[in-house]
Amino acid sequence: MNEFSYDPFKYHFERLEDVADKISEVLQCPITIEDVNHRLLAYSTHDDCTDQARISTIIGRRVPEKVINSLWKDGTIPQLLKTDEPVRVGQIDEVGLGNRIAISIWKNNEVLGFIWALEIEKHLEENELLLLKKAAQAVKNKMLNLQVRKTKKEERNQEFFWKLLTGHISSEAEIITGFQELNLSLPVPFTIVVFKFPHELNATAEKKLTYMLQTTQQVNIIFHTIDFDEVVILLSSKGASPLTDIKQFTTHMLRQLHERYSFKNVMASIGGICTNPTFIEKSYKEAEAVLTLKKKFPLETKELTSFSELGIYQYLDILYDLRKQSDYVNYSLQKLKEYDKQHSSNLVETLEVFLNLDSHVHDASKALNIHVNTLNYRLKRISEIAEINLKNMNQKLTIYLDLKLDRLSL
């Protein structure tokens, strides 16, 4: 029997753990098997040698995020997502990763997971790498069964999540029962986070996003779903400062989306942070409201992601409806608009920039690219034409609100 026909993995194995032990026995090195999102599925037992990365993976039942990030940076994971050949990985001391061989487990054009073989005490030879490829086939057969069960569970989760988002499940008791039936818990406090993309997300993009959400360890991801050009996520914080933690998570996600997959112009929004599960629908609506306002007021809301940070922007739609019902027109703003139209000037823009920058003359002059003296002259003309005192907080706030409400009508 030659080395090409010899296959020690062709026999039936009851469990994936049995396959891992068999691979370890044949190759004489520790083995771990992960799904495509780096969650630990099985590992070989009675290993005399290991490294910190493997220990952390076994304890946490998933590869530590810092290890995943390092394997992206050194090109290992991108390579594993392109080839079914074994990939040799050098040690990375910073994250406790020793030398190892990795191979992807494929079904048609889709990666199901990975096998990792540690090379701490031995170096796998060419014939052993051929055996590792055969081992990948044995693991694939076991993983396909796991994938069928996983798909059915994901379908149930998706249906329940959409019922929560749309308010079709409204009572607290019914929501709690739903979580229990799915063997899930709802850690508090929680919120809805939405990532909005500039185009519809295709199947490839969905897989990349699911991968990122499955591998993050900054927050607890409870549910996520794809809705045309949006990713909607129900999550909870792991720390004592939920808003700060969740904002750091959104910032990290946006950076990784750009660095790993070249996704650009993605917006993130955070709904209200809640403890009552009946508020999930409300948090979703708030996250969507943030996106609407960010699109309408890109400069003013550039640094804002959370509904709780929107300030007056939370109430603009209410004020807008009141203004429409009463046919109210701001006298001062109307006079400035008429003056601009007659004289081809930009006093309305000057006033809005000045108020946006908290009445700071130097900052406003830089933003408008004009001299401070020019700005002061314009402000004087604005006060005269609009009959407004720009040192009076009430008058400034009123015209500031009407400037924003005017933008909502465009």
N, C-alpha and C positions, 0 to 999 in steps of 0.2 A: 504494500500500500504506500503510494507516494504522498508527499506533503500536501498536494493539492486535493486529493480525495479524502484524506483523513479529516473527520469532523467529530470532535468529542461532544458537540452540543446538539446533535441531531435527535437526541432522545427527548421524551416528554418530561417536562418539569412542572410540578404542581404550583410552585410559587416563584415569583421573580427573585426572591432571596436565594432560592436554590440555584438559579442561573448564575447569580453573582458569585456564590460559593464555588460553583463549577469553574467559572472563568478564572477565579483566583487560584484554584487548585492547578489548573492547566498552565497558567502563565507564571505562577509562583510570585504573585504580587497583590497588594490590596486593590479591591475593585469597588467603585461606587457607580450606581446607575441613577440618572436624573431624567426628569421630563424636560421638555423644551424650554420651560420657564425656570429651570434649575431647582426644582423641588426634588428632594431626595425620595427615590422610589425603593431602592434596595442597596445594601452594601454587604460585602463579604465579612465573615466573622473570623475570630481568632487570628487577627493580623498582628505580627510582631513589630512591624514598622509602620509609621504613619507620619503625618505632619499636622500643623495647627489648623490649616485650612480644612482638612478632612475631618478632624475632630469637631470643629465648629459646625461643619455641615451636618454631621451625624446628630449632634446635640440639638441644633436648631431645626433639623429636618429640611433645610434649604441651604443653598450656597450663600455665604455672607455677601452683602451687597458690595462691600469694598473689593472682594475677590472678583466678582462679576465685572465691576468697573475696570479693574486692572487687566482682565482678560480681553475686554473690548479694546483698551488702549494699546495692548501689545499685538493686536490683530488676531488673537486665537479664535475668539467667537465668530468674527466675520468669516474666517477661513472655514470653521466648522459648519457654517450655514451655506457653504458653497460646494463642499466636497464630501464624498463618502469614504475617502481614504483616511487612515490614521494621521493625526497631527501631533507632532512632538512639541511639548510645552516646557520651556526652561523655568527654573525656579524664580520666584518673585519674593524675595525676603521680606519686603515691606508688609505683605499680607499673609505671611506664613505658608506660602505655596512652594512645595518641593517639585522636583522634576516628575513629569508624568506624560503619558500618552493618552490622547483623547480620540474618540471616534463618534461620528454622528450616526443616529439610527434613523433611517429614511423609509418612508412609504411613498412611492412614486416621487413627486417633487416636493414633498413636505418632510421637514425634520420633526420626528416625534420626541427625540431625547438624545442623551449622550451616555457613553461609557467612559469612565476615567480609570486608568491603570497607573498606580504610583510606580515610579522607577527609582525609588530611594536606594534600594540595596542591589538592584540588578538593572541591566539595560536590555530591553526587549530587542531580539534579533529579527531579521526579515521574516523567517518562518513563523515567528510568534505574532508578528503583525498580521500575517495572513490568517492566523487562528482568531485574532481579535476581530477581523472582518466577519468571520463565520459566527463569532459570538454575537455580533450586532444583529445578524439575521435571527438568531434564537431569541434575543431580547425583543426584537420587533414583533414577533408572533405573540408574545405575552402582553406587550404594550397595546396592541390593537384591541385586545379584550378590555383593557383598562380604559381606552379611549371611547369605546361604545358606552360604557357606564358613565363616563365623565360628560359626554355629549347630552345624555338624557337629563342628568342633574343640572347642567347649564341651561337647558330649555326651561326647566321648572323655575330656576332662579330668575331667568329673564322675564318670564310671565309675572312672577310675584313682584319684581322690581318695578315693572311698568304699571302695575296696579297701584303701587305706593306712589309713584310719581304723578299719576293722573287722578289720585284721590278715589279710586274705585274700591279701595279698602280704607275705611275712615275711622273705625273704632279702635281704640288702643288694645282692647282684648283680642280683636280679630287679627291685628298686626302681630302681636306677640305670639299668638297661636301659629301664624304663618311662618314666623322665624323658627319656632320650635319644630314644625313639621319638616323644615329643610335642614334641621340640625345646625342652625346658625344662632349666634348671639348678636345683639346690637349693642356694642360698647358705647358708652356716653362720655362726653358729648359727641355728637356727630354732625355732619353737614353734607350738602351736595356741592360738588365741584364740577364745573363744566370746562372742557377745552374745546374751543371753536376753531376750525381749520378754514382756510380760504377756499376749499373745494370739497366735494364729496369724497368720503373715504372709501377706497376700494378694499378688496379682500386682503391684499398684501399689507396695506397700511393698518388694517384692523389687527392682523397678527403681530405686527411690530408694537402696536399700542398695548395689546393684551400682554405681550412679553414684558414690557416696561412696568405695567401695573402689577403683574404677578411677581416681579423680582424686587420691587421697591420694599424697603423695610423702614421707611421713615414714618409711615402711617399705616393704619389698618384698613385695607381695601375690603369692603363688605360686598358691594355689587358694582358692576360697571356695564354700560351698554353703549352701542354705537347708534346714533340717530343722524343719518345723512352726513352732515359735516361736523357733527359734535360727538364728543365722548362725555357721557354723563356718569358720574361716580358718586356712590354713597360711601363715605369713609369716616373714620374717627381718628382722633389724635392719640398718640402714645404718651405724650408728656403733660406737664402741668400748665403749659401755656398753649392751649389749642389753636388760637388764631395764628400765633407766631409759627407754630409747627406746620400748620396747613399752608401758610404762605410760603414757607421755606420749601415745602414739598412741590408747590406749583412752580416756583422759580427753578427748582432742580429739574423738574419734568420738562419745562420749556427749553432749558439749556441742553438737556440730553436729546430731546427731539431734534434740535438743530445740529448738535455735534455728531450724533450717531446716524441719523437718517435724513439730514438736510431739510427738515420741515421748517418752513419760514412763515412769518406773519400769523402765528398761532396766538389766540387770546385765551386767557384763563380767567375764570370768575368763581367766587366762593359765595354760597348762599348763607343764610343765617345759621349760626351754631346752636343746636337744640339738644334737649334731653328727653323731650316727649316725642315718641315715634309718630304721632299724628301730625307733626310739623314737617315731615319729610316733603310732602307736596309743596308746602309754603317755602321751604328752603330752595327747592328746585325753581320755583317761580322767581325767587329773589336772585338766584344765580343767573337766570335768563335776563332779568331786568338789568343786571350789571352789564351784561354783554350788549344789550340795546343801547345803554347810556355810553358805553365805551366807544361804540360805533358812531354815535351822534356827537359826542364830545371827546374826540381822541386825544387832544392836547391836555385838556383839564383832568382827564381820568387816566392818563398814561401810567401813573404809578399806583393806581387803585385796582385792587382785584376783589375785595370783599364788600358785600352789601353793607356791612356795619361801618365801612369807611367812607361811604358815599356822601354823608352829610346832607346838604340841601338837595342833592340830586335824587335822593330817595323819594322826595315829595314833588318833584317837578311835574309828573303826570297829573297829580291831584290838582295842583295849582293851575296847570294848563286847562283842565276841564272847567275849573271855576272861572278862569278868564274868558273862555269861550262862551259860557252860559251868560255872563254879565256883559259881554261885548266891550270889555274894558280895553282901553288903549292908554299906554303910558305916554303922557304928554311930552315929557322931556326927551324920551327916546324917539318919538315921532318927529319932533323938531330937528333932531340930529340927522335922522334919515333923509328928511326933506332937504336939509342943507347939503348933505353929501351928494344927493342926486343932482341938485342945481349947480354945484360947484366942482363936481368930480373929485371930491375930497374923501378922506377916510377917517373921519372923526369917530364914527361908531366903532370901528376896529381899534383905534387908539384907546378909546375908553375901555373896551373890553379887555385888552391886553393889560392895561394899567390896573384894572380891578382884579384880573386873574392873578397878578403878581403882588397882591396885597398892598397896592398903592405905593410900591417901591419905585421911585422915579428912575434910579440908575438901572435896575433890572429891566424895567419896561423899555427904556431907551435902547438898551442892547437888543432886546427882543424885536423891537421895531426897526432897528438899525438906523437910528437917528440920534442927533446930538441931544444932550439933556436940555439945553436951552430951547431947542425946537419942540421937545415934548412939553416943557413948561408953558410955552406959548399956546400949543394946541389945547392943553388942559384949561388954560384961561379962556380960550374961545369956546370950549365945550361948556364951561360954567355959564358963560354969557348967553350962548345960543339956547342951551337946554334949560336955563334958569334953575340950575342945580348947584348946591353947595357940596363940593367933593370932600369937605372936612366933616360933613354930617353923616354919621354912620347909618342912620335910618334911611336917608336919601340914597346913599351909595348902595346899601343892601337892596333897596327896592328896584333901582335901575339895573343892578347886577342880576337879580332874579328875572327881570323882564327881558334882559339880553339873552339869557339862557332859554327862557320860554319861547322867545322869538325864533330861536334855532330849532326848537321842537316842531314848529309849524312848517319848516322847510321840507 
